[in-house]
Structure formats: structure tokens, C-alpha cells
Amino acid sequence: MTLSFFDQFMSPTYLGIPLIALALSLPWTLYPSPSSRWLDNRLLTLQSWFINRFTQQLLLPLNPAGHKWAVLFTSLMLFLITLNMLGLLPYTFTPTTQLSLNMALAVPLWLATVIIGLRNQPTIALGHLLPEGTPTPLIPVLIIIETISLFIRPLALGVRLTANLTAGHLLIQLIATAAFVLLPLMPTVAILTAILLLLLTLLEVAVAMIQAYVFVLLLSLYLQENV
């Protein structure tokens, strides 16, 4: 039974074709497209308000040169939130529990921020590798440490998102299995376990949104250092 808990993280296939592409394309069909009318319905109004508020908060610390990334960051935020939330539904697959997918999102975007910094302001970008006022004997060691920390950033982005979602899904399945097993034996304990499961599900909904926000926020902070 322990091994079956991890079956939910396997990429589903149909006739040998991986269905992760379908899971990745589904979120874009759920959002209504804006219309050219002056008055929209409540769903479009709420969607526009959320996107505007998020973009405003995200780009607040950035200078005007970083505002070009607004569409990319907002789209990535909506994409990750939708994938994480859909993964909480029964009999669904969460693509963001795959480290390969998260790294495929994190590495190119992190690399783009580094390349922009090296192209626009190479002196400042390289100056981040050596803090000001460093003693001379520590210069080689600090350069190595800062370089390693720079290359660990995309790994931390991908692992953070994968680990948080994987741990939440495992906890939900463990507690749900415990409630199902305890129901004929100890109904009172099973009811308490089901209440705990409900609270944990609400927590996972919050985690799904927060982790998507943290992923995009850290990317914006990396961009802030290089523009």
C-alpha cells in the first residue's frame, strides 16, 4: 500500500501517448476571453480586477525596464494556480508535482534574467558575486559560494514547488485512507479524521495559490537584481 501512494504522481498515458500535454493545455480553456464591450459580466470583472491587482503588486518594486515582463509573469501565475487547483480534484493529475516540468519553467526564466543582467549592466551583475568590503583572503571562497548560490536558484524554485505540492497530496491521501479504514471500526474517530481531512484540503487550496505566487515573486526578485 505504501508504494501505491505514489501512483498518483505518475504521468498518465493513453495508448502510449503521455496525457501531460492535455493537462497543460486545459487551464487555458477555462478562462473566459475578454470582450470589447464596456460592461462585462461579473466573472470577467472579477478576473480583470484580480489580474490588475496582482500585476500592480508584482511590478511595484521593479523599474520601468522590468515592466515588459508583466504579461509573462501574470500568465505564468494564472497557469500555475490553475494547474495546482485542478490537481486537488479527485481522479486528476497534477503536472506541477513533476520536477522536470517545474525545472523546465524555472531554468529558462532564471537564465533569461541572468543574461539580461550580463548584457545591460555586466559590472553590477558580476559585482553580486563579491560583496563590498570583503577581506582579500576570503575573495576566492566568496566568489565560489556566490556562484554556487546563483546556480542553485532555479533548482530551489523547482524543488520548492514540487515538494510542497507532493507533500500535500500525500498527506491528503494518507488521511483519506485512514478515515476510510477507521469508518467500520471506530466511526467517531473516522468522523474526526474526516474533519481533519477537510481542514487539510482547505490548507492545500491555500498552499496551491501561495506556491504559485511565490514562484513568480522570486522570479520577479531575480529580475529586479538584473534590470
ChimeraX attribute file (.defattr): number of C-alpha atoms within 10 A of each C-alpha:
attribute: neighborCount
match mode: 1-to-1
recipient: residues
	/A:1	5
	/A:2	7
	/A:3	6
	/A:4	8
	/A:5	14
	/A:6	13
	/A:7	10
	/A:8	17
	/A:9	17
	/A:10	12
	/A:11	14
	/A:12	15
	/A:13	10
	/A:14	7
	/A:15	6
	/A:16	7
	/A:17	9
	/A:18	12
	/A:19	15
	/A:20	16
	/A:21	10
	/A:22	9
	/A:23	17
	/A:24	16
	/A:25	12
	/A:26	15
	/A:27	16
	/A:28	13
	/A:29	8
	/A:30	9
	/A:31	13
	/A:32	10
	/A:33	9
	/A:34	11
	/A:35	10
	/A:36	7
	/A:37	6
	/A:38	5
	/A:39	9
	/A:40	13
	/A:41	8
	/A:42	9
	/A:43	11
	/A:44	16
	/A:45	13
	/A:46	12
	/A:47	13
	/A:48	14
	/A:49	12
	/A:50	12
	/A:51	16
	/A:52	13
	/A:53	10
	/A:54	17
	/A:55	18
	/A:56	12
	/A:57	11
	/A:58	19
	/A:59	20
	/A:60	11
	/A:61	12
	/A:62	16
	/A:63	10
	/A:64	10
	/A:65	10
	/A:66	16
	/A:67	15
	/A:68	10
	/A:69	13
	/A:70	16
	/A:71	12
	/A:72	12
	/A:73	23
	/A:74	17
	/A:75	13
	/A:76	17
	/A:77	22
	/A:78	18
	/A:79	17
	/A:80	24
	/A:81	21
	/A:82	20
	/A:83	23
	/A:84	25
	/A:85	16
	/A:86	19
	/A:87	21
	/A:88	19
	/A:89	10
	/A:90	7
	/A:91	7
	/A:92	12
	/A:93	21
	/A:94	23
	/A:95	24
	/A:96	24
	/A:97	26
	/A:98	19
	/A:99	18
	/A:100	14
	/A:101	14
	/A:102	22
	/A:103	20
	/A:104	12
	/A:105	16
	/A:106	21
	/A:107	16
	/A:108	12
	/A:109	19
	/A:110	20
	/A:111	14
	/A:112	14
	/A:113	21
	/A:114	19
	/A:115	15
	/A:116	15
	/A:117	21
	/A:118	16
	/A:119	13
	/A:120	12
	/A:121	14
	/A:122	14
	/A:123	11
	/A:124	14
	/A:125	18
	/A:126	13
	/A:127	12
	/A:128	15
	/A:129	18
	/A:130	18
	/A:131	12
	/A:132	8
	/A:133	7
	/A:134	10
	/A:135	9
	/A:136	7
	/A:137	8
	/A:138	10
	/A:139	15
	/A:140	10
	/A:141	11
	/A:142	16
	/A:143	17
	/A:144	13
	/A:145	13
	/A:146	15
	/A:147	15
	/A:148	12
	/A:149	13
	/A:150	16
	/A:151	13
	/A:152	11
	/A:153	17
	/A:154	23
	/A:155	15
	/A:156	15
	/A:157	23
	/A:158	23
	/A:159	19
	/A:160	17
	/A:161	25
	/A:162	21
	/A:163	15
	/A:164	15
	/A:165	23
	/A:166	18
	/A:167	12
	/A:168	19
	/A:169	22
	/A:170	15
	/A:171	17
	/A:172	18
	/A:173	15
	/A:174	15
	/A:175	18
	/A:176	18
	/A:177	13
	/A:178	16
	/A:179	22
	/A:180	16
	/A:181	13
	/A:182	16
	/A:183	15
	/A:184	10
	/A:185	10
	/A:186	11
	/A:187	14
	/A:188	12
	/A:189	14
	/A:190	20
	/A:191	15
	/A:192	12
	/A:193	20
	/A:194	18
	/A:195	13
	/A:196	16
	/A:197	20
	/A:198	15
	/A:199	12
	/A:200	17
	/A:201	17
	/A:202	12
	/A:203	12
	/A:204	22
	/A:205	18
	/A:206	12
	/A:207	19
	/A:208	24
	/A:209	18
	/A:210	13
	/A:211	21
	/A:212	21
	/A:213	21
	/A:214	15
	/A:215	22
	/A:216	21
	/A:217	17
	/A:218	15
	/A:219	19
	/A:220	23
	/A:221	15
	/A:222	20
	/A:223	21
	/A:224	17
	/A:225	14
	/A:226	22
	/A:227	20
